[in-house]
Amino acid sequence: MLLVQTLVKADLSQVPIAGVGGALLLSALVMSLLCLALRTPLARAGVDGPAFTSIFQGAPAGRPMSRCRCRAIFTQVGLALASVAMIAIIRW
């Protein structure tokens, strides 16, 4: 609900859509490749398939602290962008 409230109040008219979308895509790609690169070492450490899936899906976690940091550093526009990113990343 807090994400939706933030987005309703936000003025996103000056947001560089291509830059934000590119950053989201690139970060998701990097995290996916990093998780896949770590799959073999994790398997040797005893992380089985279902546990690895949880790691892979939870890699973009840290949402509440990210919102706090964006609000503190980038004011209301940063908070709105963080909300858009989280809604795009969260798997409903």
Residue pairs with C-beta under 8 A, 6 or more apart in sequence:
3 83
3 86
3 87
6 79
6 80
6 83
7 80
7 83
7 84
7 87
9 76
9 80
10 76
10 77
10 79
10 80
10 83
11 77
11 80
12 77
12 80
12 81
12 84
14 77
15 77
15 80
15 81
20 81
20 84
20 85
24 85
24 88
24 89
27 60
28 60
28 89
31 59
31 60
32 56
32 59
34 59
35 52
35 55
35 56
35 59
36 56
39 52
42 52
42 55
43 52
47 55
57 91
60 89
63 86
63 90
66 82
66 86
67 79
67 82
67 83
67 86
70 78
70 79
70 81
70 82
71 78
71 79
71 82
74 81
